[in-house]
Amino acid sequence: MTNTLFVVSEEGYWAEECVEPLTTLESAGVDVTVATPSGDPPVVDERSVDPDEVGEETAERVLDVHENHPELNDPDPVAAVDADDYDAVVFPGGHGTEWDINQDQHARTLLRDAVAGGDGKALVVCHAVGILAFTRTADGEFLVDGRDVTGFPNEWEEGIVDDHHRMPDGRKLPYFVADEVEAAGGNWDAELDADTSVTVDGDLLTARGPESSSAAAQALLDELGVAAAASD
């Protein structure tokens, strides 16, 4: 059976960016394991389950998965899992990833190992794309150097943080994802004129944000050679 590892933030993951790929893959028969930095259940960004922010239908659906999905509520520590044991590693986004996932040594190792060989793949979404700016290959080069990627654009960040880069919850955002990824050599294009943005560069898939979650899940299924579940 095809299996995937989801590496999810304890500092605030964006619900749709995790739930949409997770449930799409499971519906297609893919086995899912979840890991977090400490092994505690991931913490959802409250804005991503707010009906006023994402709509009532989405809020209800993603909150139900967040609260009741067995793997999301019983994750492994990232230090205890190995990318070689999975066909793909998925990094859902959310601002919270800037404080834990993107800075986690073992999460970076999972990403590096997922794309280092000929079999593994990685899907990195939204703010989690920032991990590419801090992940190096076995040769010490930036993993993203020369690769085509998309992710959460600066233009959207400026509508969320204030003039001092403080989030609505008062935390200061450490960096803008696009700036760091470009500085590490990534070929950045968030395709702002497109409704969705998913980029496939070899074994590395990146997605722009929540509205690209479904397309990202389908792209990963395509890369894994797994047929999506039939629609009702």
C-alpha positions as a Markdown table, in Angstrom:
| # | Residue | x | y | z |
|---|---|---|---|---|
| 1 | Met | 0.0 | 0.0 | 0.0 |
| 2 | Thr | 1.2 | 3.5 | -0.8 |
| 3 | Asn | 1.9 | 5.5 | 2.4 |
| 4 | Thr | 2.6 | 9.1 | 3.3 |
| 5 | Leu | 3.9 | 11.0 | 6.3 |
| 6 | Phe | 2.3 | 14.3 | 7.2 |
| 7 | Val | 4.6 | 16.7 | 9.2 |
| 8 | Val | 2.2 | 19.1 | 11.0 |
| 9 | Ser | 2.9 | 22.2 | 13.1 |
| 10 | Glu | 2.2 | 22.5 | 16.8 |
| 11 | Glu | 2.4 | 26.3 | 16.5 |
| 12 | Gly | -0.6 | 26.7 | 14.2 |
| 13 | Tyr | -1.3 | 24.8 | 11.0 |
| 14 | Trp | -3.8 | 25.9 | 8.4 |
| 15 | Ala | -6.5 | 23.4 | 8.5 |
| 16 | Glu | -7.5 | 23.1 | 4.8 |
| 17 | Glu | -3.9 | 22.7 | 3.8 |
| 18 | Cys | -3.6 | 19.6 | 5.9 |
| 19 | Val | -7.1 | 18.2 | 5.8 |
| 20 | Glu | -7.7 | 18.4 | 2.1 |
| 21 | Pro | -4.6 | 16.4 | 1.1 |
| 22 | Leu | -4.9 | 14.1 | 4.0 |
| 23 | Thr | -8.5 | 13.1 | 3.3 |
| 24 | Thr | -8.0 | 13.0 | -0.5 |
| 25 | Leu | -5.1 | 10.6 | -0.1 |
| 26 | Glu | -6.9 | 8.4 | 2.3 |
| 27 | Ser | -10.0 | 8.3 | 0.1 |
| 28 | Ala | -7.7 | 7.0 | -2.7 |
| 29 | Gly | -6.5 | 4.2 | -0.4 |
| 30 | Val | -3.2 | 5.8 | 0.7 |
| 31 | Asp | -2.1 | 5.1 | 4.3 |
| 32 | Val | -1.4 | 8.2 | 6.3 |
| 33 | Thr | 0.9 | 8.7 | 9.3 |
| 34 | Val | 1.2 | 12.0 | 11.2 |
| 35 | Ala | 4.2 | 13.5 | 12.9 |
| 36 | Thr | 4.7 | 16.7 | 14.9 |
| 37 | Pro | 7.9 | 18.1 | 16.4 |
| 38 | Ser | 7.3 | 16.9 | 19.9 |
| 39 | Gly | 4.8 | 14.1 | 19.2 |
| 40 | Asp | 2.0 | 16.1 | 20.8 |
| 41 | Pro | -1.2 | 16.7 | 18.7 |
| 42 | Pro | -0.9 | 19.5 | 16.2 |
| 43 | Val | -2.4 | 22.9 | 17.0 |
| 44 | Val | -4.7 | 24.4 | 14.4 |
| 45 | Asp | -4.7 | 28.1 | 13.4 |
| 46 | Glu | -8.0 | 29.4 | 14.8 |
| 47 | Arg | -8.4 | 31.6 | 11.7 |
| 48 | Ser | -8.5 | 28.5 | 9.5 |
| 49 | Val | -11.5 | 27.1 | 11.3 |
| 50 | Asp | -13.3 | 30.4 | 11.7 |
| 51 | Pro | -16.5 | 30.4 | 9.6 |
| 52 | Asp | -16.1 | 34.1 | 9.0 |
| 53 | Glu | -12.7 | 33.5 | 7.5 |
| 54 | Val | -13.1 | 30.3 | 5.5 |
| 55 | Gly | -16.9 | 29.8 | 5.3 |
| 56 | Glu | -19.2 | 27.7 | 7.4 |
| 57 | Glu | -18.9 | 24.5 | 5.3 |
| 58 | Thr | -15.1 | 24.5 | 5.2 |
| 59 | Ala | -14.9 | 25.4 | 8.8 |
| 60 | Glu | -17.2 | 22.6 | 9.9 |
| 61 | Arg | -15.5 | 20.0 | 7.7 |
| 62 | Val | -11.9 | 20.8 | 8.7 |
| 63 | Leu | -12.6 | 21.2 | 12.4 |
| 64 | Asp | -14.3 | 17.8 | 12.5 |
| 65 | Val | -11.2 | 16.2 | 11.0 |
| 66 | His | -8.9 | 18.1 | 13.3 |
| 67 | Glu | -10.8 | 17.0 | 16.4 |
| 68 | Asn | -11.5 | 13.4 | 15.4 |
| 69 | His | -8.9 | 12.1 | 13.0 |
| 70 | Pro | -7.1 | 9.3 | 14.8 |
| 71 | Glu | -3.6 | 10.0 | 13.4 |
| 72 | Leu | -3.9 | 13.7 | 13.8 |
| 73 | Asn | -4.7 | 13.1 | 17.5 |
| 74 | Asp | -1.9 | 10.5 | 18.1 |
| 75 | Pro | 1.1 | 11.7 | 16.1 |
| 76 | Asp | 4.7 | 10.4 | 16.2 |
| 77 | Pro | 7.6 | 12.7 | 17.1 |
| 78 | Val | 9.5 | 13.8 | 13.9 |
| 79 | Ala | 12.7 | 12.4 | 15.4 |
| 80 | Ala | 11.2 | 9.0 | 15.5 |
| 81 | Val | 10.2 | 8.7 | 11.8 |
| 82 | Asp | 12.2 | 8.0 | 8.7 |
| 83 | Ala | 11.4 | 9.3 | 5.2 |
| 84 | Asp | 12.6 | 6.1 | 3.7 |
| 85 | Asp | 9.6 | 4.3 | 5.2 |
| 86 | Tyr | 7.2 | 6.4 | 3.2 |
| 87 | Asp | 6.4 | 7.0 | -0.5 |
| 88 | Ala | 5.9 | 10.7 | 0.2 |
| 89 | Val | 6.3 | 13.3 | 3.0 |
| 90 | Val | 3.7 | 16.1 | 3.1 |
| 91 | Phe | 4.3 | 19.4 | 4.9 |
| 92 | Pro | 1.1 | 21.4 | 5.4 |
| 93 | Gly | 1.4 | 25.1 | 5.8 |
| 94 | Gly | 0.2 | 27.8 | 8.2 |
| 95 | His | 2.1 | 30.6 | 9.8 |
| 96 | Gly | 2.9 | 28.4 | 12.7 |
| 97 | Thr | 5.4 | 26.4 | 10.6 |
| 98 | Glu | 7.8 | 29.4 | 10.7 |
| 99 | Trp | 8.2 | 28.8 | 14.4 |
| 100 | Asp | 8.6 | 25.0 | 14.5 |
| 101 | Ile | 8.6 | 22.8 | 11.3 |
| 102 | Asn | 10.8 | 25.1 | 9.2 |
| 103 | Gln | 13.3 | 25.3 | 12.0 |
| 104 | Asp | 13.3 | 21.7 | 13.1 |
| 105 | Gln | 16.4 | 19.7 | 12.3 |
| 106 | His | 14.6 | 16.4 | 12.0 |
| 107 | Ala | 11.8 | 17.9 | 9.8 |
| 108 | Arg | 14.5 | 19.2 | 7.4 |
| 109 | Thr | 16.1 | 15.8 | 7.3 |
| 110 | Leu | 12.8 | 14.2 | 6.4 |
| 111 | Leu | 12.5 | 16.7 | 3.5 |
| 112 | Arg | 16.0 | 16.2 | 2.3 |
| 113 | Asp | 15.7 | 12.4 | 2.5 |
| 114 | Ala | 12.3 | 12.4 | 0.7 |
| 115 | Val | 13.7 | 14.0 | -2.4 |
| 116 | Ala | 17.3 | 12.7 | -2.3 |
| 117 | Gly | 16.6 | 9.2 | -3.7 |
| 118 | Gly | 14.8 | 8.0 | -6.7 |
| 119 | Asp | 11.6 | 6.8 | -5.0 |
| 120 | Gly | 10.5 | 9.4 | -2.4 |
| 121 | Lys | 8.5 | 12.6 | -3.0 |
| 122 | Ala | 7.7 | 15.7 | -0.9 |
| 123 | Leu | 4.7 | 18.0 | -1.1 |
| 124 | Val | 5.3 | 21.4 | 0.7 |
| 125 | Val | 2.5 | 23.8 | 1.1 |
| 126 | Cys | 2.2 | 27.6 | 1.7 |
| 127 | His | 4.3 | 28.8 | 4.7 |
| 128 | Ala | 5.9 | 25.4 | 5.1 |
| 129 | Val | 7.7 | 26.1 | 1.8 |
| 130 | Gly | 10.0 | 28.2 | 4.0 |
| 131 | Ile | 11.7 | 25.0 | 5.1 |
| 132 | Leu | 13.4 | 24.9 | 1.7 |
| 133 | Ala | 15.4 | 28.0 | 2.7 |
| 134 | Phe | 17.0 | 26.1 | 5.6 |
| 135 | Thr | 17.4 | 22.6 | 4.2 |
| 136 | Arg | 20.6 | 21.5 | 2.7 |
| 137 | Thr | 21.6 | 18.5 | 0.6 |
| 138 | Ala | 24.2 | 16.0 | 1.8 |
| 139 | Asp | 26.8 | 18.1 | -0.1 |
| 140 | Gly | 25.9 | 21.2 | 1.9 |
| 141 | Glu | 24.1 | 23.0 | -0.9 |
| 142 | Phe | 20.6 | 24.5 | -0.5 |
| 143 | Leu | 18.0 | 21.9 | -1.5 |
| 144 | Val | 16.0 | 24.5 | -3.3 |
| 145 | Asp | 18.8 | 26.0 | -5.3 |
| 146 | Gly | 17.8 | 26.0 | -9.0 |
| 147 | Arg | 14.4 | 24.4 | -8.4 |
| 148 | Asp | 11.1 | 25.9 | -9.5 |
| 149 | Val | 8.8 | 26.5 | -6.5 |
| 150 | Thr | 5.6 | 28.3 | -5.5 |
| 151 | Gly | 4.4 | 29.3 | -2.0 |
| 152 | Phe | 2.8 | 31.9 | 0.1 |
| 153 | Pro | 3.6 | 35.3 | -1.6 |
| 154 | Asn | 4.8 | 38.5 | 0.0 |
| 155 | Glu | 1.8 | 40.3 | -1.5 |
| 156 | Trp | -0.6 | 38.3 | 0.6 |
| 157 | Glu | 1.5 | 38.5 | 3.8 |
| 158 | Glu | 1.3 | 42.3 | 3.7 |
| 159 | Gly | -2.5 | 42.0 | 4.1 |
| 160 | Ile | -2.1 | 40.0 | 7.3 |
| 161 | Val | 0.8 | 41.5 | 9.3 |
| 162 | Asp | 1.1 | 45.1 | 10.4 |
| 163 | Asp | 3.9 | 47.5 | 9.6 |
| 164 | His | 6.2 | 45.8 | 12.2 |
| 165 | His | 5.4 | 42.3 | 10.8 |
| 166 | Arg | 3.3 | 41.4 | 13.8 |
| 167 | Met | 0.5 | 38.8 | 13.3 |
| 168 | Pro | -3.1 | 39.4 | 14.4 |
| 169 | Asp | -2.2 | 37.3 | 17.5 |
| 170 | Gly | 0.7 | 39.6 | 18.4 |
| 171 | Arg | 3.5 | 37.4 | 17.4 |
| 172 | Lys | 6.2 | 38.9 | 15.0 |
| 173 | Leu | 6.5 | 36.9 | 11.8 |
| 174 | Pro | 10.2 | 35.9 | 11.6 |
| 175 | Tyr | 10.5 | 36.2 | 7.8 |
| 176 | Phe | 8.6 | 36.2 | 4.5 |
| 177 | Val | 8.8 | 32.9 | 2.9 |
| 178 | Ala | 9.4 | 34.1 | -0.7 |
| 179 | Asp | 12.4 | 36.3 | 0.4 |
| 180 | Glu | 14.1 | 33.4 | 2.2 |
| 181 | Val | 13.5 | 30.8 | -0.6 |
| 182 | Glu | 14.7 | 33.2 | -3.3 |
| 183 | Ala | 17.8 | 34.0 | -1.2 |
| 184 | Ala | 18.6 | 30.2 | -1.1 |
| 185 | Gly | 18.4 | 30.0 | -4.9 |
| 186 | Gly | 14.8 | 28.9 | -5.5 |
| 187 | Asn | 13.1 | 30.0 | -8.7 |
| 188 | Trp | 10.0 | 31.5 | -7.1 |
| 189 | Asp | 6.7 | 32.0 | -9.0 |
| 190 | Ala | 3.5 | 32.2 | -6.9 |
| 191 | Glu | 1.5 | 32.7 | -10.1 |
| 192 | Leu | -0.6 | 35.5 | -8.6 |
| 193 | Asp | -2.8 | 35.7 | -11.7 |
| 194 | Ala | -3.9 | 32.0 | -11.4 |
| 195 | Asp | -6.6 | 30.7 | -9.2 |
| 196 | Thr | -4.4 | 27.9 | -7.9 |
| 197 | Ser | -0.6 | 27.4 | -8.0 |
| 198 | Val | 1.1 | 24.0 | -7.8 |
| 199 | Thr | 4.6 | 23.5 | -9.0 |
| 200 | Val | 6.3 | 20.1 | -9.7 |
| 201 | Asp | 10.0 | 20.0 | -10.0 |
| 202 | Gly | 11.2 | 16.4 | -10.0 |
| 203 | Asp | 10.4 | 14.8 | -6.7 |
| 204 | Leu | 9.5 | 18.2 | -5.1 |
| 205 | Leu | 6.0 | 19.5 | -5.2 |
| 206 | Thr | 5.1 | 22.9 | -3.8 |
| 207 | Ala | 1.7 | 24.6 | -3.5 |
| 208 | Arg | 0.8 | 28.3 | -2.9 |
| 209 | Gly | -1.9 | 28.2 | -0.2 |
| 210 | Pro | -5.3 | 27.0 | 0.9 |
| 211 | Glu | -7.0 | 27.4 | -2.4 |
| 212 | Ser | -4.4 | 25.2 | -4.0 |
| 213 | Ser | -4.8 | 22.3 | -1.5 |
| 214 | Ser | -7.1 | 20.2 | -3.7 |
| 215 | Ala | -4.9 | 20.7 | -6.8 |
| 216 | Ala | -1.8 | 19.8 | -4.7 |
| 217 | Ala | -3.4 | 16.6 | -3.4 |
| 218 | Gln | -4.3 | 15.6 | -7.0 |
| 219 | Ala | -0.8 | 16.4 | -8.2 |
| 220 | Leu | 0.7 | 14.2 | -5.5 |
| 221 | Leu | -1.6 | 11.4 | -6.4 |
| 222 | Asp | -0.6 | 11.7 | -10.0 |
| 223 | Glu | 3.1 | 11.6 | -9.1 |
| 224 | Leu | 2.5 | 8.6 | -6.9 |
| 225 | Gly | 0.6 | 6.9 | -9.6 |
| 226 | Val | -2.5 | 6.5 | -7.5 |
| 227 | Ala | -6.0 | 7.0 | -8.9 |
| 228 | Ala | -8.2 | 9.4 | -7.0 |
| 229 | Ala | -11.4 | 8.1 | -5.4 |
| 230 | Ala | -14.4 | 8.4 | -7.7 |
| 231 | Ser | -16.6 | 11.4 | -7.0 |
| 232 | Asp | -20.1 | 10.7 | -5.6 |
